[in-house]
Every structure is written in C-alpha cells, then in structure tokens.
Amino acid sequence: MKTIVFCHRTGVGEHDIDEEEFEFEDDATEEEINKEFADWAWERVMDDFTWYEKRVEG
C-alpha cells in the first residue's frame, strides 16, 4: 500500500491547509489516483460553488 496526501489550500497562510490521506494499492495508476483526487476535490468545491440559469423577464 502507498499513502497519497490530497491537499487543499483554503487561504494564504501556511496553516490554512486541509489535508487528507488516502491509501492506494502499490500498483495503483496515476489515472486511478487522479480520478479519486477529482472526486475528492469536486466534493469540496460543490459545498461552496453552484451554477444557475439567469432568467430574463420580458
């Protein structure tokens, strides 16, 4: 097993960092790790961001 640390800088200071460790099999590919990272990042982003269609009246 290998441990990969995902990191999210939440501010400008060195203490404004959230990290989470993930365990992967030794033969995990970069593609597998990137997919897990993308899922992790999107979960965090979706809490703060959204989109909507602007309705124009008239």
C-alpha positions, 0 to 999 in steps of 0.5 A: 500500500502507498499513502497519497496526501490530497491537499487543499489550500483554503487561504494564504497562510501556511496553516490554512491547509486541509489535508487528507490521506488516502491509501492506494494499492502499490500498483495503483495508476496515476489515472486511478489516483487522479480520478479519486483526487477529482472526486475528492476535490469536486466534493469540496468545491460543490459545498461552496460553488453552484451554477444557475440559469439567469432568467430574463423577464420580458 
